[in-house]
């Protein structure tokens, strides 16, 4: 974990008493979290604990049944996903959601959509302003592919990329929205040890460059070594929160993981 981290001031992202039900199932019950500027905040818990549901609420995919959340002081409860993205929150998904038959470069260019100014008319007329904007989008997309380490694969179809590179492409596409908070849902899922170590290096670099990160991850070792603070969900409720060293010793957390290794 990066040393010298000392967040201060109001939280960048704050969720208060979030609850969500699906029929008779309570997926989330009164969950509150606050992510500070510049930190890497981890969200862990057993399968079915409600982690992805919370992500889906915070990114506008699901409306909460109770509670609210705000980003940089702006209330986002009830906004659509594209409005949440425009506010400065970008996310990746547990199951990779790339445009398989588009190139890596085109996938990242699509991520710039929320920051473009040319509308339908500009796309039809192909005026100089539109062409200039498209050139700038392509240039930025290439820079982001280089940033995540797959610049050499810009012209390859997304479906032809190795699994680890597809994960990196998702991160590049999310960064193309110019977020202030990057929310990552299981970014290390399916990765081998080398790929996971490379991912950790990338995430540390992204944070060092000023980004705030919110991370769901089943690789507890990665979370405990990377995150500044960690919250633990179990059956839709938050059972612990704090620095990794304290969380891994919490009896409720140990019990939730059935005594599994939290080192």
C-alpha positions in Angstrom: 0.0 0.0 0.0 1.2 3.5 -0.8 2.6 5.2 2.2 2.1 8.7 3.4 -1.6 8.7 2.6 -3.5 11.2 4.7 -7.0 12.1 3.4 -8.8 15.1 4.7 -11.9 17.2 4.2 -15.4 16.1 3.2 -15.9 12.7 1.6 -15.8 12.6 -2.2 -18.5 9.9 -2.3 -21.0 9.4 0.6 -23.8 6.9 0.8 -26.2 7.1 3.7 -28.5 4.3 4.9 -28.9 2.7 1.5 -31.4 -0.2 1.3 -32.5 -2.2 -1.7 -35.0 -5.1 -2.0 -35.8 -7.5 -4.8 -39.2 -8.9 -4.1 -38.9 -10.5 -0.7 -35.1 -10.4 -0.6 -33.2 -7.6 1.2 -30.1 -7.1 -0.9 -28.9 -4.1 1.1 -30.1 -2.9 4.5 -29.1 0.5 5.9 -25.6 0.6 4.3 -23.5 3.7 4.7 -20.1 4.3 3.3 -17.9 7.4 2.8 -15.0 7.4 0.3 -12.4 10.0 0.9 -10.6 11.9 -1.8 -7.5 10.2 -3.0 -7.9 6.9 -1.3 -8.4 3.4 -2.4 -11.5 2.1 -0.6 -12.2 -1.7 -0.7 -15.5 -3.4 -0.4 -15.4 -7.1 0.4 -17.7 -9.8 1.6 -18.8 -13.4 0.8 -20.8 -14.2 -2.4 -24.2 -12.7 -2.2 -23.3 -10.1 0.4 -24.6 -7.2 -1.7 -21.4 -5.7 -3.0 -22.3 -5.4 -6.6 -25.9 -4.3 -5.7 -24.3 -1.4 -3.8 -22.2 -0.6 -6.9 -25.3 -0.7 -9.1 -27.1 1.7 -6.8 -24.1 4.1 -6.6 -23.8 4.2 -10.4 -27.5 4.7 -11.2 -28.3 1.2 -12.5 -30.7 0.5 -9.5 -32.6 3.1 -7.6 -32.4 2.6 -3.8 -35.5 1.8 -1.9 -34.3 4.0 0.9 -31.3 6.2 1.6 -29.4 8.6 -0.6 -25.9 9.2 -1.9 -23.9 12.2 -3.0 -20.7 12.8 -5.0 -18.6 15.9 -4.2 -21.5 17.4 -2.4 -24.0 16.9 -5.2 -27.0 14.6 -4.6 -27.0 11.8 -7.2 -29.9 9.7 -5.9 -32.3 8.9 -8.7 -30.0 9.9 -11.6 -29.6 7.6 -14.7 -26.2 5.9 -15.3 -25.1 8.3 -18.0 -25.8 11.2 -15.6 -23.8 9.6 -12.9 -21.0 9.0 -15.3 -21.1 12.7 -16.4 -20.9 13.7 -12.8 -17.5 12.1 -12.5 -18.0 8.4 -11.5 -16.9 5.7 -13.9 -17.1 1.9 -13.4 -16.0 -1.4 -14.7 -18.1 -4.6 -14.4 -17.5 -8.0 -12.9 -18.3 -9.6 -16.3 -16.4 -7.9 -19.0 -18.6 -5.7 -21.1 -16.5 -4.6 -24.1 -17.7 -4.2 -27.7 -16.2 -7.4 -28.8 -16.2 -6.6 -32.6 -14.7 -3.1 -32.2 -11.0 -2.4 -31.9 -9.4 -1.6 -28.6 -9.0 2.0 -29.8 -12.7 2.2 -30.7 -13.8 0.9 -27.3 -11.9 3.6 -25.6 -13.2 6.2 -28.0 -16.8 5.2 -27.1 -15.9 5.9 -23.4 -15.4 9.5 -24.4 -19.0 9.9 -25.4 -20.1 11.6 -22.2 -17.5 14.3 -22.7 -18.2 15.0 -26.4 -19.9 18.1 -27.7 -20.8 17.2 -31.3 -24.4 16.1 -31.6 -26.3 14.2 -34.3 -26.2 17.1 -36.7 -22.4 17.4 -36.4 -22.0 13.7 -37.0 -24.0 14.0 -40.2 -22.5 17.2 -41.5 -18.9 16.3 -40.6 -18.0 19.9 -40.1 -14.5 21.0 -39.1 -15.4 21.2 -35.4 -16.7 17.6 -35.4 -13.6 16.3 -37.2 -11.3 18.1 -34.9 -13.1 16.7 -31.9 -12.9 13.2 -33.3 -9.2 13.5 -33.8 -8.7 14.7 -30.2 -10.8 11.8 -29.0 -8.7 9.3 -30.9 -5.5 10.9 -29.6 -6.7 10.7 -26.0 -7.8 7.1 -26.5 -4.3 6.1 -27.7 -2.8 7.8 -24.7 -5.0 5.9 -22.4 -4.2 2.6 -24.1 -0.5 3.4 -23.6 -1.2 4.3 -20.0 -2.8 1.0 -19.1 0.0 -0.9 -21.0 -1.8 -2.1 -24.2 -1.1 0.6 -26.6 0.5 -1.9 -29.1 -2.9 -3.6 -29.3 -4.9 -0.5 -30.3 -5.9 -1.9 -33.7 -6.9 -5.4 -32.5 -10.5 -6.4 -31.9 -11.4 -6.5 -28.2 -12.5 -10.2 -28.5 -9.0 -11.1 -29.7 -7.2 -9.6 -26.7 -5.9 -11.8 -23.9 -8.1 -11.8 -20.8 -5.8 -9.6 -18.7 -5.6 -7.1 -21.6 -9.4 -7.0 -21.8 -9.5 -6.1 -18.2 -7.0 -3.3 -18.9 -9.1 -2.1 -21.8 -12.1 -1.8 -19.5 -10.1 0.4 -17.2 -8.9 2.5 -20.1 -12.5 3.0 -21.4 -13.6 4.0 -17.9 -10.8 6.5 -17.6 -11.8 8.0 -21.0 -14.9 9.5 -19.2 -12.5 11.7 -17.2 -13.8 10.4 -13.8 -12.8 11.7 -10.4 -13.7 8.3 -8.9 -13.1 4.9 -10.6 -15.3 2.1 -9.3 -13.9 -1.4 -10.1 -16.1 -4.5 -9.8 -13.8 -7.6 -9.4 -11.0 -6.3 -11.6 -8.8 -9.2 -10.7 -11.4 -11.9 -11.4 -9.9 -14.7 -13.5 -6.4 -13.3 -13.4 -3.3 -15.4 -12.6 -0.8 -14.2 -10.0 1.3 -12.3 -12.5 -1.6 -10.5 -14.0 -2.9 -9.6 -10.5 0.5 -8.2 -9.5 0.5 -6.1 -12.7 -3.0 -4.9 -12.0 -2.0 -3.8 -8.5 0.8 -1.8 -10.0 -1.6 -0.1 -12.4 -4.1 0.7 -9.7 -1.4 2.2 -7.5 -0.3 4.3 -10.5 -3.8 5.5 -11.1 -4.2 6.6 -7.5 -0.8 8.2 -7.5 -2.0 10.3 -10.5 -4.8 11.7 -8.4 -7.7 9.3 -8.9 -9.9 8.0 -6.1 -10.7 4.3 -6.3 -13.6 2.2 -5.0 -12.9 -1.5 -5.4 -14.9 -4.7 -5.1 -12.7 -7.7 -5.0 -12.7 -11.3 -3.9 -9.0 -11.5 -3.8 -8.7 -10.6 -0.1 -4.9 -10.6 -0.2 -5.0 -7.9 -3.0 -7.5 -5.8 -1.1 -5.6 -5.9 2.2 -2.4 -5.0 0.5 -3.7 -2.3 -1.7 -6.6 -0.5 0.0 -6.3 2.3 2.6 -9.7 1.4 4.2 -12.0 -1.5 3.8 -15.7 -2.1 4.4 -17.2 -5.6 4.8 -20.7 -6.6 3.8 -22.5 -9.7 4.9 -26.1 -10.5 3.9 -26.6 -6.9 2.8 -25.4 -5.3 6.0 -22.1 -3.6 6.7 -20.4 -5.5 9.5 -17.0 -3.8 9.7 -15.1 -0.9 8.3 -11.6 0.4 8.9 -7.9 0.0 8.0 -7.1 -3.4 6.6 -5.1 -4.5 9.7 -8.1 -3.9 12.0 -10.7 -5.4 9.6 -8.8 -8.7 9.2 -8.8 -9.1 13.0 -12.5 -8.3 13.4 -14.3 -11.4 14.8 -17.5 -10.6 12.8 -15.4 -10.5 9.6 -13.6 -13.8 10.4 -16.9 -15.4 11.2 -18.4 -14.1 7.9 -15.6 -15.8 6.0 -16.0 -19.0 8.0 -12.5 -18.6 9.5 -10.9 -18.3 6.0 -7.6 -16.7 5.4 -7.8 -13.0 5.6 -4.1 -12.3 5.4 
